[in-house]
Amino acid sequence: MGKFCEVCNKGAMSGNLVSHSNRKTKRTWAPNVQTVRVVVNGTPRKMNVCTRCLRSGKVERSF
């Protein structure tokens, strides 16, 4: 399934965790993805949608 948004394709990003002594190790940032019921072509289905898309109204929720 993975941590990515099915609307905007936002996925995990990687970078460095930098300690106080400036040592660097790899880390990842995952987007805030929620499983919600969404209306697609008139039918409800479950999708993984990030909270940015939910808040901006890019999808229509089904209740």
mmJSON file of the N, C-alpha and C atoms, coordinates in Angstrom:
{"data_MODEL":{"atom_site":{
"group_PDB":["ATOM","ATOM","ATOM","ATOM","ATOM","ATOM","ATOM","ATOM","ATOM","ATOM","ATOM","ATOM","ATOM","ATOM","ATOM","ATOM","ATOM","ATOM","ATOM","ATOM","ATOM","ATOM","ATOM","ATOM","ATOM","ATOM","ATOM","ATOM","ATOM","ATOM","ATOM","ATOM","ATOM","ATOM","ATOM","ATOM","ATOM","ATOM","ATOM","ATOM","ATOM","ATOM","ATOM","ATOM","ATOM","ATOM","ATOM","ATOM","ATOM","ATOM","ATOM","ATOM","ATOM","ATOM","ATOM","ATOM","ATOM","ATOM","ATOM","ATOM","ATOM","ATOM","ATOM","ATOM","ATOM","ATOM","ATOM","ATOM","ATOM","ATOM","ATOM","ATOM","ATOM","ATOM","ATOM","ATOM","ATOM","ATOM","ATOM","ATOM","ATOM","ATOM","ATOM","ATOM","ATOM","ATOM","ATOM","ATOM","ATOM","ATOM","ATOM","ATOM","ATOM","ATOM","ATOM","ATOM","ATOM","ATOM","ATOM","ATOM","ATOM","ATOM","ATOM","ATOM","ATOM","ATOM","ATOM","ATOM","ATOM","ATOM","ATOM","ATOM","ATOM","ATOM","ATOM","ATOM","ATOM","ATOM","ATOM","ATOM","ATOM","ATOM","ATOM","ATOM","ATOM","ATOM","ATOM","ATOM","ATOM","ATOM","ATOM","ATOM","ATOM","ATOM","ATOM","ATOM","ATOM","ATOM","ATOM","ATOM","ATOM","ATOM","ATOM","ATOM","ATOM","ATOM","ATOM","ATOM","ATOM","ATOM","ATOM","ATOM","ATOM","ATOM","ATOM","ATOM","ATOM","ATOM","ATOM","ATOM","ATOM","ATOM","ATOM","ATOM","ATOM","ATOM","ATOM","ATOM","ATOM","ATOM","ATOM","ATOM","ATOM","ATOM","ATOM","ATOM","ATOM","ATOM","ATOM","ATOM","ATOM","ATOM","ATOM","ATOM","ATOM","ATOM","ATOM","ATOM","ATOM"],
"id":[1,2,3,4,5,6,7,8,9,10,11,12,13,14,15,16,17,18,19,20,21,22,23,24,25,26,27,28,29,30,31,32,33,34,35,36,37,38,39,40,41,42,43,44,45,46,47,48,49,50,51,52,53,54,55,56,57,58,59,60,61,62,63,64,65,66,67,68,69,70,71,72,73,74,75,76,77,78,79,80,81,82,83,84,85,86,87,88,89,90,91,92,93,94,95,96,97,98,99,100,101,102,103,104,105,106,107,108,109,110,111,112,113,114,115,116,117,118,119,120,121,122,123,124,125,126,127,128,129,130,131,132,133,134,135,136,137,138,139,140,141,142,143,144,145,146,147,148,149,150,151,152,153,154,155,156,157,158,159,160,161,162,163,164,165,166,167,168,169,170,171,172,173,174,175,176,177,178,179,180,181,182,183,184,185,186,187,188,189],
"type_symbol":["N","C","C","N","C","C","N","C","C","N","C","C","N","C","C","N","C","C","N","C","C","N","C","C","N","C","C","N","C","C","N","C","C","N","C","C","N","C","C","N","C","C","N","C","C","N","C","C","N","C","C","N","C","C","N","C","C","N","C","C","N","C","C","N","C","C","N","C","C","N","C","C","N","C","C","N","C","C","N","C","C","N","C","C","N","C","C","N","C","C","N","C","C","N","C","C","N","C","C","N","C","C","N","C","C","N","C","C","N","C","C","N","C","C","N","C","C","N","C","C","N","C","C","N","C","C","N","C","C","N","C","C","N","C","C","N","C","C","N","C","C","N","C","C","N","C","C","N","C","C","N","C","C","N","C","C","N","C","C","N","C","C","N","C","C","N","C","C","N","C","C","N","C","C","N","C","C","N","C","C","N","C","C","N","C","C","N","C","C"],
"label_atom_id":["N","CA","C","N","CA","C","N","CA","C","N","CA","C","N","CA","C","N","CA","C","N","CA","C","N","CA","C","N","CA","C","N","CA","C","N","CA","C","N","CA","C","N","CA","C","N","CA","C","N","CA","C","N","CA","C","N","CA","C","N","CA","C","N","CA","C","N","CA","C","N","CA","C","N","CA","C","N","CA","C","N","CA","C","N","CA","C","N","CA","C","N","CA","C","N","CA","C","N","CA","C","N","CA","C","N","CA","C","N","CA","C","N","CA","C","N","CA","C","N","CA","C","N","CA","C","N","CA","C","N","CA","C","N","CA","C","N","CA","C","N","CA","C","N","CA","C","N","CA","C","N","CA","C","N","CA","C","N","CA","C","N","CA","C","N","CA","C","N","CA","C","N","CA","C","N","CA","C","N","CA","C","N","CA","C","N","CA","C","N","CA","C","N","CA","C","N","CA","C","N","CA","C","N","CA","C","N","CA","C","N","CA","C","N","CA","C","N","CA","C"],
"label_alt_id":[null,null,null,null,null,null,null,null,null,null,null,null,null,null,null,null,null,null,null,null,null,null,null,null,null,null,null,null,null,null,null,null,null,null,null,null,null,null,null,null,null,null,null,null,null,null,null,null,null,null,null,null,null,null,null,null,null,null,null,null,null,null,null,null,null,null,null,null,null,null,null,null,null,null,null,null,null,null,null,null,null,null,null,null,null,null,null,null,null,null,null,null,null,null,null,null,null,null,null,null,null,null,null,null,null,null,null,null,null,null,null,null,null,null,null,null,null,null,null,null,null,null,null,null,null,null,null,null,null,null,null,null,null,null,null,null,null,null,null,null,null,null,null,null,null,null,null,null,null,null,null,null,null,null,null,null,null,null,null,null,null,null,null,null,null,null,null,null,null,null,null,null,null,null,null,null,null,null,null,null,null,null,null,null,null,null,null,null,null],
"label_comp_id":["MET","MET","MET","GLY","GLY","GLY","LYS","LYS","LYS","PHE","PHE","PHE","CYS","CYS","CYS","GLU","GLU","GLU","VAL","VAL","VAL","CYS","CYS","CYS","ASN","ASN","ASN","LYS","LYS","LYS","GLY","GLY","GLY","ALA","ALA","ALA","MET","MET","MET","SER","SER","SER","GLY","GLY","GLY","ASN","ASN","ASN","LEU","LEU","LEU","VAL","VAL","VAL","SER","SER","SER","HIS","HIS","HIS","SER","SER","SER","ASN","ASN","ASN","ARG","ARG","ARG","LYS","LYS","LYS","THR","THR","THR","LYS","LYS","LYS","ARG","ARG","ARG","THR","THR","THR","TRP","TRP","TRP","ALA","ALA","ALA","PRO","PRO","PRO","ASN","ASN","ASN","VAL","VAL","VAL","GLN","GLN","GLN","THR","THR","THR","VAL","VAL","VAL","ARG","ARG","ARG","VAL","VAL","VAL","VAL","VAL","VAL","VAL","VAL","VAL","ASN","ASN","ASN","GLY","GLY","GLY","THR","THR","THR","PRO","PRO","PRO","ARG","ARG","ARG","LYS","LYS","LYS","MET","MET","MET","ASN","ASN","ASN","VAL","VAL","VAL","CYS","CYS","CYS","THR","THR","THR","ARG","ARG","ARG","CYS","CYS","CYS","LEU","LEU","LEU","ARG","ARG","ARG","SER","SER","SER","GLY","GLY","GLY","LYS","LYS","LYS","VAL","VAL","VAL","GLU","GLU","GLU","ARG","ARG","ARG","SER","SER","SER","PHE","PHE","PHE"],
"label_asym_id":["A","A","A","A","A","A","A","A","A","A","A","A","A","A","A","A","A","A","A","A","A","A","A","A","A","A","A","A","A","A","A","A","A","A","A","A","A","A","A","A","A","A","A","A","A","A","A","A","A","A","A","A","A","A","A","A","A","A","A","A","A","A","A","A","A","A","A","A","A","A","A","A","A","A","A","A","A","A","A","A","A","A","A","A","A","A","A","A","A","A","A","A","A","A","A","A","A","A","A","A","A","A","A","A","A","A","A","A","A","A","A","A","A","A","A","A","A","A","A","A","A","A","A","A","A","A","A","A","A","A","A","A","A","A","A","A","A","A","A","A","A","A","A","A","A","A","A","A","A","A","A","A","A","A","A","A","A","A","A","A","A","A","A","A","A","A","A","A","A","A","A","A","A","A","A","A","A","A","A","A","A","A","A","A","A","A","A","A","A"],
"label_entity_id":["1","1","1","1","1","1","1","1","1","1","1","1","1","1","1","1","1","1","1","1","1","1","1","1","1","1","1","1","1","1","1","1","1","1","1","1","1","1","1","1","1","1","1","1","1","1","1","1","1","1","1","1","1","1","1","1","1","1","1","1","1","1","1","1","1","1","1","1","1","1","1","1","1","1","1","1","1","1","1","1","1","1","1","1","1","1","1","1","1","1","1","1","1","1","1","1","1","1","1","1","1","1","1","1","1","1","1","1","1","1","1","1","1","1","1","1","1","1","1","1","1","1","1","1","1","1","1","1","1","1","1","1","1","1","1","1","1","1","1","1","1","1","1","1","1","1","1","1","1","1","1","1","1","1","1","1","1","1","1","1","1","1","1","1","1","1","1","1","1","1","1","1","1","1","1","1","1","1","1","1","1","1","1","1","1","1","1","1","1"],
"label_seq_id":[1,1,1,2,2,2,3,3,3,4,4,4,5,5,5,6,6,6,7,7,7,8,8,8,9,9,9,10,10,10,11,11,11,12,12,12,13,13,13,14,14,14,15,15,15,16,16,16,17,17,17,18,18,18,19,19,19,20,20,20,21,21,21,22,22,22,23,23,23,24,24,24,25,25,25,26,26,26,27,27,27,28,28,28,29,29,29,30,30,30,31,31,31,32,32,32,33,33,33,34,34,34,35,35,35,36,36,36,37,37,37,38,38,38,39,39,39,40,40,40,41,41,41,42,42,42,43,43,43,44,44,44,45,45,45,46,46,46,47,47,47,48,48,48,49,49,49,50,50,50,51,51,51,52,52,52,53,53,53,54,54,54,55,55,55,56,56,56,57,57,57,58,58,58,59,59,59,60,60,60,61,61,61,62,62,62,63,63,63],
"pdbx_PDB_ins_code":[null,null,null,null,null,null,null,null,null,null,null,null,null,null,null,null,null,null,null,null,null,null,null,null,null,null,null,null,null,null,null,null,null,null,null,null,null,null,null,null,null,null,null,null,null,null,null,null,null,null,null,null,null,null,null,null,null,null,null,null,null,null,null,null,null,null,null,null,null,null,null,null,null,null,null,null,null,null,null,null,null,null,null,null,null,null,null,null,null,null,null,null,null,null,null,null,null,null,null,null,null,null,null,null,null,null,null,null,null,null,null,null,null,null,null,null,null,null,null,null,null,null,null,null,null,null,null,null,null,null,null,null,null,null,null,null,null,null,null,null,null,null,null,null,null,null,null,null,null,null,null,null,null,null,null,null,null,null,null,null,null,null,null,null,null,null,null,null,null,null,null,null,null,null,null,null,null,null,null,null,null,null,null,null,null,null,null,null,null],
"Cartn_x":[0.84,0.0,0.879,1.757,2.686,2.079,2.936,2.476,2.552,1.543,1.498,0.055,-0.137,-1.469,-1.857,-3.059,-3.521,-4.055,-4.177,-4.672,-3.513,-2.56,-1.454,-0.128,-0.127,1.074,2.184,1.834,2.834,3.292,4.606,5.145,6.168,6.862,7.86,9.08,9.647,10.868,11.98,13.218,14.348,15.308,16.103,17.075,17.978,18.615,19.558,19.013,19.22,19.008,20.344,20.392,21.644,21.664,22.661,22.773,23.456,23.534,24.183,25.668,26.293,27.704,27.873,26.775,26.764,27.018,26.757,26.804,25.495,25.551,24.372,24.024,22.75,22.226,20.961,20.636,19.468,18.171,17.149,15.817,14.801,13.532,12.471,11.36,10.664,9.467,8.311,7.28,6.114,4.983,4.217,3.092,1.967,1.124,-0.019,-1.128,-1.167,-2.109,-3.209,-4.453,-5.617,-6.372,-6.935,-7.806,-9.227,-9.805,-11.131,-12.0,-13.325,-14.275,-14.471,-14.258,-14.287,-15.235,-15.956,-16.829,-16.006,-15.897,-15.174,-16.129,-16.412,-17.349,-18.717,-19.173,-20.491,-20.557,-19.464,-19.469,-18.459,-18.823,-17.87,-16.834,-15.6,-14.541,-13.524,-12.724,-11.71,-10.419,-9.832,-8.579,-7.668,-6.36,-5.379,-5.165,-5.561,-5.525,-4.775,-3.861,-3.143,-4.071,-3.751,-4.611,-4.609,-3.571,-3.544,-4.626,-4.793,-5.838,-7.225,-7.371,-8.665,-9.05,-8.096,-8.381,-8.653,-7.961,-8.119,-9.322,-9.996,-11.215,-10.958,-9.834,-9.538,-10.321,-10.887,-11.701,-13.03,-14.055,-15.378,-15.594,-15.748,-15.937,-17.296,-17.362,-18.605,-18.884,-20.073,-20.383,-21.446],
"Cartn_y":[-1.185,0.0,1.241,1.352,2.48,3.748,4.636,5.918,6.957,6.978,8.017,8.379,9.609,10.121,9.699,9.129,8.694,9.849,11.04,12.202,13.006,13.389,14.246,13.495,12.178,11.333,11.797,12.471,12.862,11.611,11.416,10.228,10.587,9.569,9.76,10.485,11.363,12.077,11.611,11.717,11.304,12.459,12.355,13.394,12.942,13.877,13.568,13.983,13.107,13.466,13.982,15.241,15.872,16.014,15.403,15.455,16.751,16.937,18.128,18.167,16.996,16.941,16.932,17.189,17.322,16.003,14.861,13.571,13.394,12.763,12.642,11.174,10.859,9.543,9.751,8.774,8.894,8.761,9.502,9.39,9.689,9.389,9.64,10.451,11.215,11.944,11.358,10.907,10.344,11.368,11.486,12.42,11.907,12.823,12.473,11.948,10.628,9.981,9.31,9.583,9.0,8.139,7.024,6.202,6.714,7.281,7.881,7.349,7.417,7.081,8.316,8.159,9.272,8.909,9.911,9.697,9.852,8.755,8.772,8.293,9.156,8.859,8.422,9.041,8.76,7.578,6.844,5.691,5.905,5.522,5.676,4.562,4.917,3.93,4.466,3.574,3.977,4.335,5.455,5.905,6.408,6.378,6.972,8.407,9.368,10.778,11.536,12.442,13.242,14.338,14.837,15.815,17.142,17.443,18.67,18.625,17.468,17.325,17.329,16.742,16.766,18.185,18.944,20.291,21.248,21.069,21.978,21.635,20.512,20.167,19.525,18.843,18.191,16.895,16.372,15.16,15.44,14.67,14.803,13.625,13.909,12.845,12.178,10.9,10.146,9.727,10.058,9.744,8.728],
"Cartn_z":[0.0,0.0,0.0,0.943,0.941,1.494,1.943,2.47,1.364,0.487,-0.525,-0.813,-1.268,-1.57,-2.98,-3.137,-4.448,-5.286,-4.706,-5.438,-6.017,-5.177,-5.631,-5.733,-5.454,-5.519,-4.589,-3.505,-2.517,-1.79,-1.679,-1.04,0.012,0.486,1.532,0.968,1.778,1.406,2.329,1.857,2.68,2.856,3.905,4.193,5.315,5.956,7.018,8.375,9.368,10.759,11.258,11.682,12.068,13.585,14.236,15.68,16.113,17.414,17.959,17.592,17.476,17.076,15.564,14.831,13.37,12.648,13.326,12.641,11.889,10.708,9.856,9.624,9.811,9.479,8.664,7.829,6.958,7.747,7.354,7.934,6.849,7.123,6.16,6.808,5.984,6.384,5.596,6.295,5.628,5.656,4.568,4.574,5.469,5.907,6.751,5.853,5.664,4.752,5.557,5.198,5.857,4.853,5.311,4.481,4.661,3.589,3.666,2.536,2.748,1.682,0.828,-0.475,-1.419,-2.55,-3.072,-4.216,-5.494,-6.271,-7.538,-8.624,-9.6,-10.696,-10.18,-9.095,-8.549,-7.609,-7.435,-6.55,-5.423,-4.198,-3.087,-3.107,-2.802,-2.635,-1.643,-1.084,-0.119,-0.84,-0.44,-1.024,0.077,-0.194,0.695,0.24,1.076,0.709,1.796,1.39,2.369,2.905,4.082,4.724,3.986,3.242,2.441,1.355,0.699,-0.32,0.303,1.494,2.179,2.543,3.077,3.546,2.394,1.27,0.145,-0.725,-0.431,-1.161,-2.502,-2.689,-3.966,-4.141,-3.048,-3.118,-2.434,-2.829,-2.236,-1.302,-0.022,0.965,0.807,1.127,1.139,2.574,3.09,4.482,4.616],
"occupancy":[1.0,1.0,1.0,1.0,1.0,1.0,1.0,1.0,1.0,1.0,1.0,1.0,1.0,1.0,1.0,1.0,1.0,1.0,1.0,1.0,1.0,1.0,1.0,1.0,1.0,1.0,1.0,1.0,1.0,1.0,1.0,1.0,1.0,1.0,1.0,1.0,1.0,1.0,1.0,1.0,1.0,1.0,1.0,1.0,1.0,1.0,1.0,1.0,1.0,1.0,1.0,1.0,1.0,1.0,1.0,1.0,1.0,1.0,1.0,1.0,1.0,1.0,1.0,1.0,1.0,1.0,1.0,1.0,1.0,1.0,1.0,1.0,1.0,1.0,1.0,1.0,1.0,1.0,1.0,1.0,1.0,1.0,1.0,1.0,1.0,1.0,1.0,1.0,1.0,1.0,1.0,1.0,1.0,1.0,1.0,1.0,1.0,1.0,1.0,1.0,1.0,1.0,1.0,1.0,1.0,1.0,1.0,1.0,1.0,1.0,1.0,1.0,1.0,1.0,1.0,1.0,1.0,1.0,1.0,1.0,1.0,1.0,1.0,1.0,1.0,1.0,1.0,1.0,1.0,1.0,1.0,1.0,1.0,1.0,1.0,1.0,1.0,1.0,1.0,1.0,1.0,1.0,1.0,1.0,1.0,1.0,1.0,1.0,1.0,1.0,1.0,1.0,1.0,1.0,1.0,1.0,1.0,1.0,1.0,1.0,1.0,1.0,1.0,1.0,1.0,1.0,1.0,1.0,1.0,1.0,1.0,1.0,1.0,1.0,1.0,1.0,1.0,1.0,1.0,1.0,1.0,1.0,1.0,1.0,1.0,1.0,1.0,1.0,1.0],
"B_iso_or_equiv":[0.0,0.0,0.0,0.0,0.0,0.0,0.0,0.0,0.0,0.0,0.0,0.0,0.0,0.0,0.0,0.0,0.0,0.0,0.0,0.0,0.0,0.0,0.0,0.0,0.0,0.0,0.0,0.0,0.0,0.0,0.0,0.0,0.0,0.0,0.0,0.0,0.0,0.0,0.0,0.0,0.0,0.0,0.0,0.0,0.0,0.0,0.0,0.0,0.0,0.0,0.0,0.0,0.0,0.0,0.0,0.0,0.0,0.0,0.0,0.0,0.0,0.0,0.0,0.0,0.0,0.0,0.0,0.0,0.0,0.0,0.0,0.0,0.0,0.0,0.0,0.0,0.0,0.0,0.0,0.0,0.0,0.0,0.0,0.0,0.0,0.0,0.0,0.0,0.0,0.0,0.0,0.0,0.0,0.0,0.0,0.0,0.0,0.0,0.0,0.0,0.0,0.0,0.0,0.0,0.0,0.0,0.0,0.0,0.0,0.0,0.0,0.0,0.0,0.0,0.0,0.0,0.0,0.0,0.0,0.0,0.0,0.0,0.0,0.0,0.0,0.0,0.0,0.0,0.0,0.0,0.0,0.0,0.0,0.0,0.0,0.0,0.0,0.0,0.0,0.0,0.0,0.0,0.0,0.0,0.0,0.0,0.0,0.0,0.0,0.0,0.0,0.0,0.0,0.0,0.0,0.0,0.0,0.0,0.0,0.0,0.0,0.0,0.0,0.0,0.0,0.0,0.0,0.0,0.0,0.0,0.0,0.0,0.0,0.0,0.0,0.0,0.0,0.0,0.0,0.0,0.0,0.0,0.0,0.0,0.0,0.0,0.0,0.0,0.0],
"pdbx_formal_charge":[null,null,null,null,null,null,null,null,null,null,null,null,null,null,null,null,null,null,null,null,null,null,null,null,null,null,null,null,null,null,null,null,null,null,null,null,null,null,null,null,null,null,null,null,null,null,null,null,null,null,null,null,null,null,null,null,null,null,null,null,null,null,null,null,null,null,null,null,null,null,null,null,null,null,null,null,null,null,null,null,null,null,null,null,null,null,null,null,null,null,null,null,null,null,null,null,null,null,null,null,null,null,null,null,null,null,null,null,null,null,null,null,null,null,null,null,null,null,null,null,null,null,null,null,null,null,null,null,null,null,null,null,null,null,null,null,null,null,null,null,null,null,null,null,null,null,null,null,null,null,null,null,null,null,null,null,null,null,null,null,null,null,null,null,null,null,null,null,null,null,null,null,null,null,null,null,null,null,null,null,null,null,null,null,null,null,null,null,null],
"auth_seq_id":[1,1,1,2,2,2,3,3,3,4,4,4,5,5,5,6,6,6,7,7,7,8,8,8,9,9,9,10,10,10,11,11,11,12,12,12,13,13,13,14,14,14,15,15,15,16,16,16,17,17,17,18,18,18,19,19,19,20,20,20,21,21,21,22,22,22,23,23,23,24,24,24,25,25,25,26,26,26,27,27,27,28,28,28,29,29,29,30,30,30,31,31,31,32,32,32,33,33,33,34,34,34,35,35,35,36,36,36,37,37,37,38,38,38,39,39,39,40,40,40,41,41,41,42,42,42,43,43,43,44,44,44,45,45,45,46,46,46,47,47,47,48,48,48,49,49,49,50,50,50,51,51,51,52,52,52,53,53,53,54,54,54,55,55,55,56,56,56,57,57,57,58,58,58,59,59,59,60,60,60,61,61,61,62,62,62,63,63,63],
"auth_comp_id":["MET","MET","MET","GLY","GLY","GLY","LYS","LYS","LYS","PHE","PHE","PHE","CYS","CYS","CYS","GLU","GLU","GLU","VAL","VAL","VAL","CYS","CYS","CYS","ASN","ASN","ASN","LYS","LYS","LYS","GLY","GLY","GLY","ALA","ALA","ALA","MET","MET","MET","SER","SER","SER","GLY","GLY","GLY","ASN","ASN","ASN","LEU","LEU","LEU","VAL","VAL","VAL","SER","SER","SER","HIS","HIS","HIS","SER","SER","SER","ASN","ASN","ASN","ARG","ARG","ARG","LYS","LYS","LYS","THR","THR","THR","LYS","LYS","LYS","ARG","ARG","ARG","THR","THR","THR","TRP","TRP","TRP","ALA","ALA","ALA","PRO","PRO","PRO","ASN","ASN","ASN","VAL","VAL","VAL","GLN","GLN","GLN","THR","THR","THR","VAL","VAL","VAL","ARG","ARG","ARG","VAL","VAL","VAL","VAL","VAL","VAL","VAL","VAL","VAL","ASN","ASN","ASN","GLY","GLY","GLY","THR","THR","THR","PRO","PRO","PRO","ARG","ARG","ARG","LYS","LYS","LYS","MET","MET","MET","ASN","ASN","ASN","VAL","VAL","VAL","CYS","CYS","CYS","THR","THR","THR","ARG","ARG","ARG","CYS","CYS","CYS","LEU","LEU","LEU","ARG","ARG","ARG","SER","SER","SER","GLY","GLY","GLY","LYS","LYS","LYS","VAL","VAL","VAL","GLU","GLU","GLU","ARG","ARG","ARG","SER","SER","SER","PHE","PHE","PHE"],
"auth_asym_id":["A","A","A","A","A","A","A","A","A","A","A","A","A","A","A","A","A","A","A","A","A","A","A","A","A","A","A","A","A","A","A","A","A","A","A","A","A","A","A","A","A","A","A","A","A","A","A","A","A","A","A","A","A","A","A","A","A","A","A","A","A","A","A","A","A","A","A","A","A","A","A","A","A","A","A","A","A","A","A","A","A","A","A","A","A","A","A","A","A","A","A","A","A","A","A","A","A","A","A","A","A","A","A","A","A","A","A","A","A","A","A","A","A","A","A","A","A","A","A","A","A","A","A","A","A","A","A","A","A","A","A","A","A","A","A","A","A","A","A","A","A","A","A","A","A","A","A","A","A","A","A","A","A","A","A","A","A","A","A","A","A","A","A","A","A","A","A","A","A","A","A","A","A","A","A","A","A","A","A","A","A","A","A","A","A","A","A","A","A"],
"auth_atom_id":["N","CA","C","N","CA","C","N","CA","C","N","CA","C","N","CA","C","N","CA","C","N","CA","C","N","CA","C","N","CA","C","N","CA","C","N","CA","C","N","CA","C","N","CA","C","N","CA","C","N","CA","C","N","CA","C","N","CA","C","N","CA","C","N","CA","C","N","CA","C","N","CA","C","N","CA","C","N","CA","C","N","CA","C","N","CA","C","N","CA","C","N","CA","C","N","CA","C","N","CA","C","N","CA","C","N","CA","C","N","CA","C","N","CA","C","N","CA","C","N","CA","C","N","CA","C","N","CA","C","N","CA","C","N","CA","C","N","CA","C","N","CA","C","N","CA","C","N","CA","C","N","CA","C","N","CA","C","N","CA","C","N","CA","C","N","CA","C","N","CA","C","N","CA","C","N","CA","C","N","CA","C","N","CA","C","N","CA","C","N","CA","C","N","CA","C","N","CA","C","N","CA","C","N","CA","C","N","CA","C","N","CA","C","N","CA","C","N","CA","C"],
"pdbx_PDB_model_num":[1,1,1,1,1,1,1,1,1,1,1,1,1,1,1,1,1,1,1,1,1,1,1,1,1,1,1,1,1,1,1,1,1,1,1,1,1,1,1,1,1,1,1,1,1,1,1,1,1,1,1,1,1,1,1,1,1,1,1,1,1,1,1,1,1,1,1,1,1,1,1,1,1,1,1,1,1,1,1,1,1,1,1,1,1,1,1,1,1,1,1,1,1,1,1,1,1,1,1,1,1,1,1,1,1,1,1,1,1,1,1,1,1,1,1,1,1,1,1,1,1,1,1,1,1,1,1,1,1,1,1,1,1,1,1,1,1,1,1,1,1,1,1,1,1,1,1,1,1,1,1,1,1,1,1,1,1,1,1,1,1,1,1,1,1,1,1,1,1,1,1,1,1,1,1,1,1,1,1,1,1,1,1,1,1,1,1,1,1]
}}}
